Amino acid sequence: MEVQGKIKKIGEVQTFGNNGFRKREVVVTTEEQYPQHLMIEFVQDKTDLLNNYNIGQDVKVSINLRGREWTNPQGEVKYFNSIQGWRIENLQQEPSGGQMPPVPPADAFAPVDDLNEEDHDDLPF
C-alpha cells in the first residue's frame, strides 16, 4: 500500500530494550477533501531512510499495516494497529541542468501573411 502527502513532522530515532530495537516516526498529511494526519513508523535499518527528508516535502510512502493482540493482566484481550513504512520517495520535481526550456505559448508566434505561392516550392529538390 502507499500513502501520499506532505511531511508534517519527523521524529528522532528512539531505541528500546537491551537488543537496541530502533524506531522513528514521521507524520504525513494527506491532500484530499478531509486531510488525514497519519503517523508512520520506520523501524530498525529503515529509520535511516528519513535522514534525507524535511518538513513540508511531498512524498509517497510505501507501507504495511501491522496488527497485534495483547492480553492484559486482567485477562482482557486488546488489539493494536500500526502503520509501518518501508520505502519513501520524494514527489517534488528537482531542477536538473539538462532540462529543456519551456515552450512559449502559441500566441507568441506571428502568423505568416506574405507567403507567395509562386515563390514557395514544396519539394526540397
C-alpha positions in Angstrom: 0.0 0.0 0.0 1.0 3.6 -0.5 0.3 6.9 1.2 0.9 10.3 -0.5 1.1 13.6 1.3 3.2 16.3 2.8 5.6 15.7 5.7 4.3 17.4 8.8 6.7 16.1 11.4 9.8 13.9 11.6 10.7 12.4 14.9 14.1 11.4 16.3 15.3 7.9 16.4 14.2 6.1 19.6 16.0 3.0 20.9 14.2 0.4 23.1 15.3 -2.6 25.1 18.6 -4.4 25.6 18.8 -5.6 22.0 18.6 -2.0 20.6 15.3 -2.0 18.7 15.1 1.3 16.8 12.0 3.2 15.7 11.5 6.6 14.0 8.1 8.2 13.4 7.0 10.6 10.6 3.6 12.3 10.3 2.3 12.7 6.7 -0.7 14.8 6.0 -2.7 13.6 3.0 -4.0 16.2 0.5 -7.7 15.3 0.0 -11.1 16.8 0.9 -10.6 15.7 4.5 -6.8 15.6 5.1 -5.6 12.9 7.4 -2.5 13.2 9.7 -1.0 9.7 9.5 1.8 8.6 11.9 4.0 6.1 10.1 6.8 4.3 11.9 10.1 3.2 10.3 11.9 0.5 12.3 15.5 -0.8 12.6 17.6 0.0 9.5 14.6 1.7 7.8 14.9 4.6 10.2 17.9 5.9 8.1 15.5 6.4 5.1 14.2 9.6 6.8 17.6 11.3 7.0 17.2 13.0 3.6 13.7 14.4 4.1 12.4 17.6 5.6 9.2 19.0 6.9 7.0 20.3 4.0 8.2 17.9 1.3 5.7 16.0 -0.8 6.3 12.3 -0.5 5.0 8.8 -1.3 5.4 6.3 1.4 5.1 2.5 0.9 3.5 1.0 3.9 2.4 -2.2 5.6 -0.4 -2.4 8.1 0.5 -4.3 11.2 -1.8 -5.6 13.9 -1.2 -7.4 17.2 -3.1 -9.0 20.0 -2.3 -8.4 23.7 -3.8 -9.8 26.8 -3.6 -7.5 29.8 -3.0 -8.8 33.4 -6.8 -8.9 34.0 -7.2 -11.3 31.1 -8.8 -8.8 28.7 -7.7 -9.1 25.1 -6.8 -5.9 23.3 -5.8 -5.2 19.7 -3.4 -2.6 18.4 -2.7 -1.4 14.8 0.3 0.4 13.4 1.4 1.7 10.0 4.9 0.7 9.2 6.9 2.3 6.4 9.5 0.5 4.3 10.2 3.0 1.5 9.8 6.8 1.0 10.0 8.7 -2.3 10.2 12.4 -3.0 7.4 13.6 -5.2 8.7 17.1 -5.9 10.5 17.8 -9.2 14.1 18.7 -8.7 15.6 21.1 -11.3 18.2 19.4 -13.5 20.9 21.0 -15.6 19.9 19.2 -18.8 16.3 20.2 -18.5 14.7 21.6 -21.7 13.5 25.2 -21.6 9.7 25.8 -21.5 7.9 26.1 -24.8 6.4 29.5 -25.4 2.6 29.8 -25.9 1.2 29.6 -29.4 0.2 33.3 -29.5 3.9 34.2 -29.1 4.4 33.3 -32.8 3.2 35.7 -35.6 1.3 34.2 -38.5 2.9 34.3 -42.0 0.9 36.8 -44.0 3.1 37.5 -47.0 3.5 33.9 -48.4 3.5 33.9 -52.2 2.6 30.5 -53.5 4.7 31.1 -56.7 7.9 31.7 -54.7 7.2 28.7 -52.5 8.4 25.3 -53.5 7.1 22.2 -51.6 9.9 19.9 -52.7 13.5 20.4 -51.5 14.9 19.1 -54.8 
